[in-house]
């Protein structure tokens, strides 16, 4: 993005990370962190694998029909680990759509939780 660092109070990405290779996903998250003020909020909305086996299996089969080739890797990856790597600290996680998705609210490591 062509914005200077620490520009926004809030940055958000919605249902997009699963459409990117991991390297691009990491770059996007680093850029989100960069353009968000130190005490700003970062919001991420995307898929999540449901804990229930039957729903999990059905969800994965249906989603693969319409999703990009990056979807399987995203679902199998640990988004929390990637967020730690790019120094985004998640403080709230809200499951949505019967566990098929989630909303993550976080701060940069420099940020103060509110």
C-alpha positions in Angstrom: 0.0 0.0 0.0 1.2 3.5 -0.6 0.3 4.8 2.8 2.9 6.0 5.3 3.4 4.0 8.5 1.2 4.6 11.5 -1.5 6.1 9.3 -4.8 4.4 10.4 -6.5 3.9 13.7 -8.1 0.7 12.4 -7.1 -1.7 9.6 -9.3 -4.6 8.4 -9.2 -7.5 6.0 -12.2 -9.5 5.3 -12.4 -13.0 3.8 -9.3 -12.5 1.7 -6.3 -14.2 3.4 -7.4 -17.6 2.3 -7.0 -16.6 -1.3 -3.3 -15.9 -1.0 -0.2 -18.0 -0.9 1.4 -17.9 2.6 4.2 -15.6 1.5 1.8 -13.0 0.3 -0.5 -13.5 3.3 2.5 -12.7 5.5 3.4 -9.6 3.5 -0.2 -8.4 3.7 -0.3 -8.8 7.5 3.0 -7.1 7.9 1.7 -4.2 5.8 -1.5 -4.0 7.9 0.7 -3.8 11.0 2.9 -1.1 9.4 0.0 1.2 8.4 -1.8 0.8 11.7 -1.0 3.2 14.5 0.8 1.6 17.5 -2.3 1.7 19.5 -4.6 1.0 16.6 -6.9 -2.0 16.1 -6.4 -4.7 13.5 -9.5 -6.8 12.5 -9.3 -10.0 10.5 -12.3 -11.9 9.3 -11.9 -15.2 7.5 -12.6 -18.9 7.5 -12.0 -21.2 10.4 -12.2 -25.0 10.5 -15.2 -26.1 12.7 -14.2 -28.3 15.6 -17.0 -30.9 14.9 -15.8 -33.6 12.6 -18.9 -34.0 10.4 -19.3 -30.3 9.9 -15.6 -30.0 9.3 -15.6 -32.6 6.6 -18.6 -31.2 4.8 -17.3 -27.6 5.0 -13.9 -28.6 3.5 -15.5 -30.4 0.6 -18.0 -27.7 -0.2 -15.5 -24.9 0.2 -12.9 -26.6 -2.1 -15.5 -26.5 -4.9 -15.4 -22.7 -5.1 -12.2 -21.6 -3.5 -8.8 -21.0 -4.9 -5.9 -23.4 -4.8 -4.6 -21.6 -1.7 -7.6 -22.5 0.4 -6.4 -26.0 1.6 -3.1 -24.7 2.8 -4.8 -21.7 4.6 -7.2 -24.0 6.4 -4.3 -26.4 7.5 -2.0 -23.5 8.5 -1.9 -21.9 11.9 -3.1 -18.3 11.5 -2.4 -17.5 15.1 1.2 -18.6 14.7 1.6 -16.3 11.6 0.1 -13.4 13.5 2.6 -13.9 16.3 5.4 -14.0 13.6 4.3 -10.6 12.2 3.8 -9.3 15.8 0.0 -8.8 15.8 -1.5 -9.8 19.1 -5.0 -11.1 19.0 -7.1 -10.2 22.1 -10.6 -11.2 21.0 -11.7 -14.1 18.8 -15.4 -14.4 17.9 -16.6 -17.5 16.0 -19.2 -16.8 13.3 -21.3 -18.9 10.9 -21.5 -21.9 13.2 -17.7 -22.0 13.5 -17.0 -21.8 9.8 -15.5 -18.3 10.2 -14.1 -16.1 12.8 -13.5 -12.4 13.6 -10.1 -11.6 15.2 -9.5 -8.3 16.9 -5.9 -7.5 17.7 -3.2 -4.9 18.2 0.3 -4.5 17.1 2.8 -5.7 19.8 3.4 -2.0 20.6 -0.3 -1.4 21.1 -2.2 -1.2 24.3 -5.3 -3.5 24.7 -8.5 -1.6 25.2 
